[in-house]
Amino acid sequence: MMSKQLELLNRITYNPQQCGGKPCIRGMRIRVTDILEMLALNVELSEILEDFPDLEPEDIQACLLLAAQRTNIPKIIA
């Protein structure tokens, strides 16, 4: 399972010269946050893929995985 996660996360790129260094998909100017916002607004996957013909379904999975990992914040109980 870890290799699949790594494979997906490798689709997310960071470039300080592009989109203000925000995470993007495979070096394109498609920000992870743009895809996540569309998903949150209930935009269908097929519509997202149609609007962004260079995207692949795995790119959307990668966005979701990145979001899941970033919100998995350990809780410290004192």
N, C-alpha and C positions, 0 to 999 in steps of 0.2 A: 504494500500500500504506500509506503514511503517513496518508492521510486515513481509511482504515478503522481504523487503530490509534487515531487521535485520536477517532474516533467511538465506539469501544469504551471508551476511557479516560474519556470524558466521562460514562459511566454510573457511574463511581466518584466518590463524594462524600465530603467531609471536613467535619465539623461538630463543633467543640469541645464543643457542648452535647449531642451525641448519641454514645452508645457510647464515651465517653471520647476522642473525636476520632479513633477508628480509622476506616480506610476502610470505607465502606458502599456499598451498591448503590442508586443513584438516590434518595438521601435517605431510604430506608427503614431500619429498624433490623435490617437483615440485613448482618452484617459479612462482608467479603471472606474473613477467616480462617475463618469458619464454613463457607463454601462450599468453600474449599481443603481444609479438614480432611475434609469429607465425600468429596471427590474422592479424597483420599489413602487413605481407608478403603474405596475401591472402591464407593461408593454410586453407583448408576446415575443418569445425568442425568435420566431420566424420573422417578425417585423424588424427586430433589431438586426438580424442577419441580412435582411433585404435592404435596410437603410445603410448598412456598412458592408458592402459586398466583399471586402477583404477580410472580414472577420470569419472565424471558424467556431463551431460550437464549443470546442475546447478552450477558446479564448474566454468565453463567458464563464465556463467552469473555473478557469483560473482566477477571474475576478472574484467570484464567490468564495473560493478557497482563501485568497488573500484577505478578504474582508473577515472571514471566519477566524483566521489566525490572528489578525490584528485586534479582534475583540475578545480573544481568549486571554483575558488579563487575570493572573493569579490573585486570589483574595487572601490577604494576610490577616489572620485572626490572632489578636494579642491576648 
